[in-house]
Amino acid sequence: MSDSDFDNPLLCEWNNIYGIPPFNQIKPEHFRSAFNTVLPSHLVEINTIASDQLPANFCNTIELFEASGRLSHQLLALFDNLTVSNASSEMQVIALEFAPVIASYKNAIYTHSGLFAKIEFIYHRRADLVLTGEQLRLLERVHLDFVRAGSRLSVSERERIGEIKEELSELYIQFSQNVLADESSFALALDSSEDLAGLPHFLQMSTQAAAKQRHLTSTRHIVTLSDSLAVPFLSSSPRRDLREKIWRARTLRGAHTGVSDNRPIVSLIVALRQEEAQLQGFPNYADYQMVDRMAGSANAAMTLLNQVWISALAKMETDRFSLTEMARALGEPLPIAAWDWLYLSEKLQQTSYPDTKTDLREYLALENMIDAMFYCAGLLFNIKFVERTNTPLHDDDARLWEVHDHVGHLSGILIGDNFARANKHSGAWMSSLRRQSAYAEDTLPIAIIYTNFVKADPTLISFDEVRTLFHEFGHALHGLLSNVKYERLSGTQVPIDYVELPSQLFENWANDQCLLKRFARHYQTGESIPDEFLANLTRSGEFGKSWAAVTYLSSAMVDIALHMLPNGTPVDTADFEIKQTQFFGIPEDIGQRHYLSHFQHLFSSSQYAAGYYAYLWAEVLDADGFSAFIEVGDPFDASIAKRLFQFVYSVGNSIDPAEGYRKFRGRDATVEAMLRRRGLLK
């Protein structure tokens, strides 16, 4: 280490009580020297393992590999979190600069011929080895990681795979930064009383807070492209012209000429993915991705999507008729357009169930909903959350809670980053700053929940946003409750069409009426939510279901279709989307949830490529799984909750996910509960 390295907080021991990075000391430039020091150091460890002259065995190869690179893993986890939560211009430059460096480093590990020879030797002898179930699982997962990276290919093929991954890493960063640039630069000013007309009080307060957050002096109210502003604006503004502006701005993120045009980037990404699939021996990229997923094949994923698609379209036609009648009654122009669906659905809902949705927010203060999800987790898993305020975090509004197990021991750390800001990516997600493991020593997991609510005093959220909060908390619990030996098998490191099970399953408890009666209280009076609001909440949930289903399913089918293209097929994004709209019969007056130019699930990394179907696949499991509680008439049944912890939330990838689900449920999942929930089965 150089003298300057000793002053780099990223290269010093993080010796606070939780082992959390010293955020208040970290500067973007610290990452340069840290990467240049830590990544080569890990490669030295890899070479040492590979050059050991003793016969390869589980302990001197697999376990040593698993234990290697702790500083690298720690540094990369921190960097990945900051590049999406505090994406300053300096961080964006460093992210783009080091993307190929990091990709090259990972490729050097997972195509290391000497190390793979040892892993392959152990793998082929696995039937004769005395290994625990978790050790065998680790061996199989590590072997698959190397195979999928190209370790069985020729030298020239491995080199080309490495080049592809380096190119893709830069394109992923560029894609994400372009979306962020478009979102950060857009603001629809609401300058007149006519612009604000019809907006509920909470939304007027939120648009005012958004203008202050961006330090704007020319206007007092703005609508950004954040879901927390754009969706309620599309639902409540009677100004059709303004709704259209918001809808088009959201749709056209990354789809315009200029420096943030993502269309050529998408074409390049698809071409490189096809080449990678070709080198790996697959006819298309979708089938390459499905090797490590529960679906098993792209056709299986598409079959499930189609099964729901046909019924969703039929329900949409019924809803379109009702909305057309509502538009006619309101004197709205016909035919209805994509920017009309949410507004007309809201009007229809208010007609059927007055004062359901807008007033409901007044009972859904963010602070109370956080308490509700903690209370729910406590009932299910006997854990407790204690907030601490003495640790600097990556943003002043971020919060930290200790997680204590049933005997009061500190078992994890949860960080919440709830509010939108200009340098933070949109949407909601969960991430790990550190994963649980117990190999060399017990490692405390650190999970972070990111949402993009509009900061206010208090922050009032919609019921859909409550479900989002519970969803991301479900992911966090998957990491926090993990109880495995090896980090590679810890928490959320499961196939993506299974990782959404713990998150979507936890959403079910957001609907629990006893929980809502306890925590949904009026932000001014403290009055518990009225019974009629709860009754209307259940019924009003039917409104907009077809819109949500069609917009999601269309995006998922376009994703699969794009990645099922035969290798070598060039893609023009606009032309492809037009053809898929025609092929699948996607209604143009509804559109898709995500268009390719801003579809970050697909193009900010490879994780969800050909994988957006995963939410529906996991919904089959989640609906079937929650039925276990419904069948006994108790959403907090202790024996079922114990099995849920034992075989879903705590096991990570230490057992096969399908086996874990069977042990929890006593059988394989069936699709009926999901179809019934969606109103597609009587």
C-alpha positions in Angstrom: 0.0 0.0 0.0 1.2 3.5 -0.8 1.1 6.3 1.8 -2.1 7.6 0.3 -3.7 4.2 0.7 -3.3 4.5 4.4 -5.6 7.5 4.3 -8.2 5.7 2.2 -11.2 4.7 4.4 -12.0 1.9 1.9 -8.7 0.2 2.7 -8.9 0.5 6.4 -10.8 -1.7 8.8 -14.4 -0.7 9.3 -14.3 -1.0 13.0 -17.6 0.5 14.1 -20.0 -1.7 16.0 -21.7 -3.0 12.8 -18.8 -3.1 10.4 -20.7 -0.5 8.3 -18.6 1.6 5.8 -17.5 5.0 7.1 -19.8 6.8 4.7 -19.0 10.2 6.1 -15.3 9.7 5.2 -15.7 8.2 1.7 -15.1 10.2 -1.4 -15.6 9.0 -5.0 -11.9 9.1 -5.7 -11.2 6.6 -2.9 -12.6 3.9 -5.1 -9.9 4.2 -7.7 -7.1 3.4 -5.4 -9.2 0.8 -3.6 -10.0 -1.1 -6.8 -6.4 -0.9 -7.9 -5.3 -2.4 -4.6 -8.0 -4.9 -3.7 -8.9 -6.6 -7.0 -5.3 -7.7 -7.8 -5.0 -8.9 -4.3 -7.9 -11.2 -4.8 -6.4 -12.6 -8.0 -3.3 -13.4 -6.0 -5.4 -15.5 -3.6 -6.9 -17.3 -6.6 -3.5 -18.1 -8.1 -2.4 -19.4 -4.7 -5.4 -21.8 -4.5 -4.9 -23.0 -8.1 -1.1 -23.6 -7.7 -1.4 -25.7 -4.6 0.4 -29.0 -5.4 -1.7 -31.1 -3.0 -4.6 -33.1 -4.6 -7.7 -31.0 -4.9 -10.3 -31.5 -2.3 -13.3 -29.7 -0.9 -11.4 -28.0 1.9 -8.3 -26.8 0.0 -10.2 -25.7 -3.1 -13.9 -25.1 -2.7 -13.9 -23.7 0.8 -10.8 -21.6 0.2 -12.3 -20.2 -2.9 -15.5 -19.4 -1.0 -13.5 -17.6 1.7 -11.3 -15.7 -0.7 -11.8 -12.1 -1.8 -13.6 -10.8 1.3 -12.3 -7.2 0.8 -13.3 -7.3 -2.9 -16.8 -8.5 -2.2 -17.1 -5.8 0.5 -15.9 -3.1 -1.8 -18.0 -4.1 -4.8 -21.1 -4.3 -2.7 -20.6 -0.8 -1.4 -19.8 0.6 -4.8 -22.8 -1.1 -6.4 -25.0 0.5 -3.8 -23.6 4.0 -4.1 -23.7 4.1 -7.9 -27.5 3.8 -7.7 -28.3 5.6 -4.5 -25.8 8.5 -4.7 -25.0 8.7 -8.4 -23.1 12.0 -8.5 -21.3 13.0 -11.7 -18.0 11.8 -10.1 -19.4 8.4 -9.2 -20.9 8.0 -12.7 -17.5 8.7 -14.2 -15.8 6.1 -12.0 -18.5 3.6 -12.6 -18.0 3.8 -16.4 -14.3 3.8 -16.0 -14.1 0.7 -13.8 -16.9 -1.3 -15.4 -14.6 -3.1 -17.8 -11.9 -3.4 -15.1 -14.4 -5.1 -12.7 -15.7 -7.3 -15.5 -12.1 -8.4 -16.5 -11.4 -9.1 -12.8 -14.4 -11.4 -12.5 -13.7 -13.1 -15.8 -10.1 -13.8 -14.7 -11.5 -15.6 -11.7 -14.2 -17.6 -13.3 -12.2 -18.7 -16.4 -9.0 -19.5 -14.5 -8.1 -22.8 -16.1 -5.9 -24.0 -13.2 -8.6 -23.4 -10.6 -11.4 -24.8 -12.8 -9.4 -28.0 -13.4 -9.4 -28.5 -9.6 -13.1 -27.7 -9.3 -13.9 -30.0 -12.2 -11.9 -32.8 -10.6 -13.8 -32.5 -7.3 -17.1 -32.1 -9.1 -16.8 -35.4 -11.0 -15.9 -37.2 -7.8 -18.8 -35.7 -5.8 -20.7 -39.0 -5.5 -17.7 -40.6 -3.7 -17.1 -37.7 -1.3 -18.4 -37.4 2.3 -20.1 -34.0 2.1 -22.9 -32.4 3.9 -25.9 -31.4 1.9 -24.9 -27.7 2.0 -21.3 -28.6 1.0 -22.5 -30.5 -2.0 -24.8 -27.7 -2.9 -21.9 -25.2 -2.7 -19.8 -27.5 -4.9 -22.5 -27.7 -7.5 -23.2 -23.9 -7.5 -19.5 -23.0 -7.8 -19.0 -25.5 -10.6 -22.0 -24.1 -12.5 -20.7 -20.5 -12.0 -17.5 -21.5 -13.7 -19.2 -23.4 -16.5 -21.6 -20.5 -17.2 -18.6 -18.1 -17.3 -17.1 -20.3 -20.1 -14.5 -22.3 -18.3 -15.2 -25.4 -20.5 -14.6 -23.4 -23.7 -11.4 -23.1 -25.8 -8.9 -20.4 -24.9 -10.0 -18.2 -27.8 -13.6 -18.7 -26.9 -13.0 -17.8 -23.3 -11.1 -14.7 -24.4 -14.0 -13.6 -26.6 -16.4 -14.2 -23.7 -14.3 -12.0 -21.6 -14.3 -9.2 -24.2 -18.1 -9.5 -24.5 -18.5 -9.2 -20.7 -16.3 -6.1 -20.6 -18.2 -4.5 -23.4 -21.5 -5.4 -21.8 -20.5 -4.0 -18.4 -19.9 -0.5 -20.0 -23.1 -0.7 -21.9 -25.1 -1.6 -18.8 -23.7 1.5 -17.0 -24.3 3.7 -19.9 -27.9 2.5 -20.2 -28.7 3.1 -16.5 -27.0 6.5 -16.5 -29.0 7.6 -19.6 -32.3 6.6 -17.9 -31.2 8.5 -14.8 -30.3 11.6 -16.9 -33.7 11.7 -18.5 -35.5 11.3 -15.2 -33.3 13.9 -13.5 -33.7 16.5 -16.2 -37.5 16.2 -16.6 -39.9 18.3 -14.5 -43.5 19.3 -15.5 -44.1 22.7 -14.0 -47.6 23.3 -12.6 -47.7 27.1 -12.7 -51.4 27.9 -12.5 -54.4 27.0 -10.5 -55.7 25.2 -13.6 -52.6 23.0 -13.6 -53.3 22.1 -10.0 -57.0 21.7 -10.3 -58.3 18.3 -9.2 -55.1 17.2 -7.5 -55.7 15.9 -4.0 -54.1 17.8 -1.1 -51.3 15.2 -0.6 -50.3 15.4 -4.2 -50.2 19.2 -4.2 -48.0 19.0 -1.1 -45.8 16.4 -2.8 -45.4 18.4 -6.0 -44.4 21.4 -3.9 -41.9 19.3 -2.0 -40.4 18.0 -5.3 -39.8 21.6 -6.5 -38.1 22.4 -3.2 -36.0 19.2 -3.4 -34.7 20.3 -6.8 -34.1 23.9 -5.5 -36.3 25.4 -8.1 -37.3 29.0 -7.8 -39.2 29.5 -11.1 -42.1 27.3 -10.1 -43.6 26.1 -6.8 -45.0 22.7 -8.1 -43.5 20.1 -10.3 -44.3 16.5 -11.4 -41.2 14.3 -11.9 -41.1 10.9 -13.5 -40.9 9.2 -10.1 -43.8 6.7 -9.6 -44.7 8.5 -6.4 -45.6 11.6 -8.3 -46.3 10.5 -11.9 -48.8 7.7 -11.0 -51.1 9.7 -8.7 -50.9 12.6 -11.2 -52.0 10.3 -14.0 -54.7 9.1 -11.7 -56.1 12.4 -10.6 -55.4 15.3 -13.0 -58.4 16.3 -15.2 -55.9 18.0 -17.5 -55.6 15.4 -20.3 -52.9 17.4 -22.0 -50.7 17.3 -18.9 -51.4 13.6 -18.4 -50.2 13.0 -22.0 -47.0 14.9 -21.4 -46.2 12.8 -18.3 -47.1 9.6 -20.0 -45.0 10.4 -23.1 -42.0 11.6 -21.0 -42.1 8.3 -19.1 -42.5 6.2 -22.2 -39.7 8.1 -24.1 -37.0 7.8 -21.5 -33.9 6.7 -23.5 -35.9 6.8 -26.8 -34.9 10.0 -28.4 -31.9 11.5 -30.3 -29.1 12.9 -28.2 -26.5 11.8 -25.7 -29.0 9.7 -23.6 -30.4 7.7 -26.5 -30.5 4.1 -25.4 -31.8 2.5 -28.6 -28.4 1.8 -30.2 -27.2 0.6 -26.8 -30.1 -1.9 -26.6 -29.2 -3.2 -30.1 -25.6 -3.7 -29.1 -26.4 -5.4 -25.8 -28.7 -7.9 -27.6 -26.1 -8.6 -30.3 -23.4 -9.3 -27.7 -25.8 -11.5 -25.7 -26.6 -13.5 -28.8 -22.9 -14.0 -29.5 -22.3 -15.1 -25.9 -25.2 -17.6 -26.2 -23.7 -18.9 -29.5 -20.3 -19.4 -27.9 -21.9 -21.2 -25.0 -23.7 -23.6 -27.3 -27.3 -22.3 -27.0 -29.6 -21.3 -29.9 -30.6 -18.0 -28.2 -29.9 -16.0 -25.1 -33.1 -16.9 -23.4 -32.3 -20.6 -23.3 -28.8 -19.8 -22.0 -30.4 -17.8 -19.1 -32.9 -20.5 -18.2 -30.3 -23.0 -17.3 -30.2 -21.7 -13.8 -33.9 -20.9 -13.3 -36.9 -22.8 -12.0 -38.8 -22.3 -15.3 -36.1 -24.4 -17.1 -36.9 -23.1 -20.5 -38.0 -20.0 -22.3 -41.0 -21.9 -23.7 -42.2 -22.8 -20.1 -42.0 -19.1 -19.1 -43.9 -18.0 -22.2 -46.5 -20.7 -21.7 -47.3 -19.3 -18.3 -47.4 -15.7 -19.6 -49.8 -16.7 -22.4 -52.1 -18.6 -20.0 -52.7 -15.4 -18.1 -52.5 -13.0 -21.1 -55.6 -14.3 -22.9 -57.7 -13.9 -19.8 -56.3 -10.5 -19.0 -57.1 -9.3 -22.5 -60.7 -10.4 -22.1 -61.0 -8.6 -18.7 -59.4 -5.5 -20.3 -62.1 -5.4 -23.0 -64.8 -5.4 -20.3 -62.9 -2.6 -18.4 -62.5 -0.6 -21.6 -66.2 -0.6 -22.1 -66.8 0.7 -18.6 -64.1 3.3 -18.9 -65.4 4.5 -22.2 -68.8 5.0 -20.6 -67.2 6.9 -17.8 -65.3 9.1 -20.3 -68.5 9.8 -22.2 -70.2 10.8 -18.9 -67.3 13.1 -18.1 -67.2 14.6 -21.5 -63.7 13.3 -22.1 -62.5 12.8 -25.7 -62.9 9.4 -27.2 -61.4 6.9 -27.9 -59.6 6.6 -24.6 -55.8 6.7 -24.8 -53.0 5.2 -22.6 -52.8 8.3 -20.5 -56.5 8.1 -19.7 -56.7 4.6 -18.1 -55.6 5.5 -14.6 -57.6 8.7 -14.5 -60.8 7.1 -15.7 -60.3 4.0 -13.4 -60.0 6.4 -10.5 -63.2 8.2 -11.5 -65.0 5.0 -11.8 -63.8 3.8 -8.5 -64.8 7.0 -6.8 -68.2 6.7 -8.3 -68.6 3.1 -7.0 -66.8 3.6 -3.7 -66.6 7.2 -2.7 -63.6 8.5 -0.8 -61.7 5.2 -1.0 -58.3 5.9 -2.4 -57.4 9.5 -1.9 -58.6 9.7 1.7 -57.0 6.4 2.4 -53.5 7.9 2.2 -54.3 10.0 5.3 -54.4 6.7 7.2 -51.2 5.4 5.6 -48.3 7.4 7.1 -45.0 5.9 6.1 -43.8 5.7 9.7 -46.8 3.7 10.8 -46.5 1.3 7.8 -42.8 0.7 8.7 -44.0 -0.1 12.2 -46.7 -2.4 10.7 -44.2 -4.5 8.7 -41.9 -4.8 11.7 -44.8 -6.0 13.9 -45.8 -8.5 11.2 -42.2 -9.9 10.9 -42.2 -10.1 14.7 -45.3 -12.2 14.8 -44.2 -14.5 12.1 -40.5 -14.9 12.9 -40.1 -13.7 16.5 -37.6 -10.9 15.6 -37.4 -7.3 16.8 -36.2 -4.1 15.2 -34.5 -1.4 17.2 -33.7 1.9 15.5 -30.2 3.4 16.1 -29.2 6.9 15.1 -25.5 7.1 15.9 -24.1 5.7 12.7 -23.4 7.9 9.6 -25.1 6.5 6.5 -24.9 7.2 2.8 -27.7 9.9 3.0 -29.0 12.0 5.8 -32.5 10.7 5.4 -31.4 7.0 5.5 -32.2 5.1 8.7 -30.7 2.1 10.5 -32.4 -0.6 12.6 -30.7 -3.4 14.5 -32.4 -6.8 14.0 -32.6 -9.0 17.1 -33.5 -12.7 17.1 -35.8 -14.5 19.5 -33.3 -14.5 22.4 -32.3 -10.9 21.9 -29.0 -11.4 20.0 -28.1 -9.0 17.3 -28.6 -10.9 14.1 -28.6 -8.3 11.3 -28.8 -4.7 10.2 -31.6 -3.1 8.1 -31.1 0.3 6.4 -34.0 2.1 4.9 -33.5 4.7 2.2 -37.1 5.9 1.5 -37.1 9.2 -0.4 -36.6 10.2 -4.0 -33.7 12.5 -4.9 -32.1 13.6 -8.2 -29.0 11.4 -7.9 -30.9 8.3 -7.0 -32.3 5.8 -9.4 -36.0 5.5 -9.6 -38.1 2.5 -8.5 -37.8 0.3 -5.5 -35.4 -2.4 -4.7 -33.5 -4.3 -2.0 -29.7 -4.7 -1.9 -27.2 -6.3 0.3 -24.3 -4.4 1.8 -23.1 -7.6 3.4 -24.4 -11.2 3.2 -24.8 -13.6 6.1 -22.4 -16.5 6.4 -20.9 -18.7 9.2 -17.9 -20.3 7.6 -14.8 -18.5 9.0 -16.9 -16.5 11.5 -20.4 -15.4 11.9 -21.0 -12.5 9.5 -23.8 -10.1 10.3 -26.0 -9.4 7.2 -26.7 -5.8 6.2 -29.7 -5.3 4.0 -30.9 -2.0 2.4 -34.4 -1.2 1.2 -34.6 1.6 -1.4 -37.9 3.3 -2.2 -38.7 6.6 -3.9 -41.4 8.2 -1.8 -41.8 12.0 -1.8 -40.5 13.4 1.4 -43.1 15.2 3.5 -44.1 15.8 7.1 -45.5 13.3 7.4 -45.0 11.2 4.3 -48.4 9.7 3.3 -48.3 6.8 0.8 -50.8 4.9 -1.3 -51.9 1.4 -0.6 -50.0 0.3 -3.7 -46.9 1.9 -2.1 -47.5 0.1 1.1 -47.4 -3.2 -0.8 -44.2 -2.0 -2.5 -42.7 -1.4 1.0 -43.8 -4.8 2.2 -42.4 -6.4 -1.0 -38.9 -4.9 -0.6 -39.0 -5.8 3.1 -39.8 -9.4 2.1 -36.5 -9.4 0.1 -34.7 -7.9 3.1 -36.0 -10.6 5.4 -34.8 -13.2 2.9 -31.3 -11.8 3.5 -31.6 -11.0 7.2 -33.1 -14.3 8.2 -30.5 -16.3 6.2 -28.9 -19.1 8.3 -26.4 -20.9 6.2 -22.7 -21.6 6.3 -21.5 -20.3 3.0 -22.0 -16.8 1.6 -22.5 -18.1 -2.0 -25.6 -19.8 -0.8 -26.8 -17.0 1.4 -30.1 -15.1 1.4 -31.3 -13.8 -2.0 -28.7 -15.7 -4.1 -31.4 -18.0 -5.6 -32.8 -18.2 -9.1 -34.7 -15.0 -10.0 -38.0 -16.8 -10.5 -37.7 -17.9 -6.9 -36.1 -14.8 -5.3 -39.4 -13.0 -5.8 -41.3 -15.5 -3.7 -40.2 -14.2 -0.2 -40.9 -10.6 -1.4 -44.3 -11.2 -3.0 -45.4 -13.6 -0.3 -44.8 -10.9 2.4 -47.0 -8.5 0.4 -50.0 -10.6 1.5 -49.7 -9.4 5.1 -50.2 -5.8 3.9 -53.8 -6.8 3.2 -54.4 -8.1 6.7 -57.3 -6.1 8.2 -56.3 -6.6 11.8 -52.9 -5.3 11.0 -54.3 -2.3 9.2 -56.8 -1.5 12.0 -53.8 -1.5 14.4 -51.4 0.7 12.4 -53.4 2.6 9.7 -54.3 5.7 11.7 -55.2 9.1 10.6 -52.1 11.3 10.5 -53.8 14.2 12.3 -56.4 12.6 14.6 -54.9 9.2 15.3 -58.2 7.7 14.5 -58.0 4.0 13.3 -59.0 3.4 9.7 -62.8 3.1 9.4 -64.2 -0.3 8.7 -65.9 0.9 5.5 -62.6 2.0 4.2 -61.2 -1.5 4.8 -64.2 -3.0 3.0 -63.9 -0.6 0.1 -60.1 -1.3 -0.1 -60.7 -4.9 -0.9 -63.4 -4.2 -3.5 -61.6 -1.3 -5.0 -58.5 -3.5 -5.6 -60.4 -4.9 -8.6 -60.2 -1.6 -10.4 -57.2 -1.3 -12.6 -56.3 -5.0 -12.3 -56.6 -5.6 -16.1 -54.5 -2.5 -16.8 -51.8 -3.7 -14.4 -51.9 -7.2 -15.8 -51.8 -6.2 -19.4 -49.0 -3.7 -19.0 -46.9 -6.2 -17.0 -47.5 -9.2 -19.2 -46.8 -7.3 -22.4 -43.4 -6.2 -21.1 -42.6 -9.7 -19.9 -43.6 -11.3 -23.3 -41.6 -8.7 -25.3 -38.6 -9.5 -23.0 -38.8 -13.3 -23.7 -39.5 -12.7 -27.4 -36.5 -10.4 -27.7 -34.1 -12.9 -26.1 -35.5 -15.9 -28.0 -34.4 -14.4 -31.3 -32.0 -16.7 -33.0 -28.4 -15.8 -32.5 -27.2 -13.3 -35.1 -30.6 -11.6 -35.5 -30.1 -7.8 -35.7 -32.5 -5.8 -33.6 -34.0 -2.3 -34.3 -35.8 -1.6 -31.0 -38.6 0.6 -32.5 -39.3 -1.9 -35.3 -39.1 -4.9 -32.9 -41.6 -3.3 -30.5 -44.0 -2.5 -33.3 -43.9 -6.1 -34.6 -44.4 -7.5 -31.1 -47.3 -5.2 -30.4 -48.9 -6.6 -33.5 -47.9 -10.3 -32.9 -49.1 -10.4 -29.3 -52.1 -8.0 -29.8 -50.8 -5.5 -27.2 -53.5 -2.8 -27.0 -52.0 0.5 -28.1 -54.4 2.4 -25.8 -52.7 0.7 -22.8 -49.1 0.1 -23.9 -46.4 -1.6 -21.8 -45.2 -1.1 -18.3 -41.6 -0.8 -19.6 -40.4 0.0 -23.1 -37.0 -1.3 -24.2 -35.3 2.1 -24.1 -35.8 2.4 -20.3 -36.3 -1.3 -19.3 -33.7 -1.4 -16.5 -34.6 -4.9 -15.4 -33.3 -6.1 -18.8 -30.4 -3.7 -19.6 -28.8 -2.4 -16.5 -27.4 -5.9 -15.9 -27.9 -9.5 -17.2 -29.7 -10.7 -14.0 -33.3 -10.2 -15.2 -32.6 -10.5 -19.0 -35.2 -12.9 -20.3 -36.4 -12.9 -16.7 -39.2 -10.3 -16.2 -41.6 -13.3 -16.3 -40.2 -14.1 -12.8 -42.8 -12.0 -11.0 -45.6 -14.1 -12.4 -43.7 -17.4 -11.9 -43.1 -16.4 -8.2 -46.8 -15.3 -8.0 -47.8 -18.9 -8.5 -45.7 -19.9 -5.5 -46.7 -16.9 -3.4 -50.5 -17.4 -4.0 -50.2 -21.1 -3.3 -47.9 -20.6 -0.3 -50.1 -18.0 1.4 -53.1 -20.4 0.9 -51.5 -22.5 3.6 -52.4 -19.7 6.1 -55.8 -19.2 4.6 -56.6 -22.9 4.9 -56.2 -22.8 8.7 -57.8 -19.4 9.0 -54.9 -17.7 10.7 -52.4 -15.5 8.7 -49.9 -15.8 11.6 -50.3 -19.5 12.3 -47.1 -20.4 14.3 -46.5 -23.9 12.8 -46.8 -22.7 9.2 -44.7 -19.6 10.0 -42.1 -21.9 11.5 -42.0 -24.0 8.3 -41.9 -20.8 6.2 -38.8 -19.6 8.1 -37.2 -23.0 8.1 -37.6 -23.9 4.4 -38.0 -20.5 2.6 -36.6 -17.5 4.4 -33.6 -19.0 6.2 -32.2 -21.6 3.8 -31.0 -19.3 0.9 -29.7 -21.5 -1.8 -28.4 -24.2 0.5 -31.1 -26.6 -0.8 -32.8 -26.7 -4.2 -35.6 -24.1 -4.1 -38.2 -26.5 -5.4 -37.3 -28.9 -2.7 -37.5 -26.2 -0.1 -40.9 -25.1 -1.3 -42.2 -28.7 -1.1 -40.9 -29.0 2.5 -42.7 -25.8 3.4 -46.0 -26.6 1.6 -46.0 -30.4 1.7 -46.4 -30.6 -2.1 -45.5 -28.8 -5.3 -47.2 -25.5 -6.0 -50.3 -25.4 -8.3 -51.4 -22.6 -10.5 -55.0 -22.4 -9.3 -54.5 -20.1 -6.3 -52.8 -17.5 -8.6 -55.6 -17.7 -11.2 -58.2 -17.4 -8.5 -56.5 -14.4 -7.0 -56.5 -12.7 -10.4 -60.1 -13.4 -11.0 -59.4 -15.9 -13.8 -60.7 -19.0 -12.0 -64.0 -19.4 -10.2 
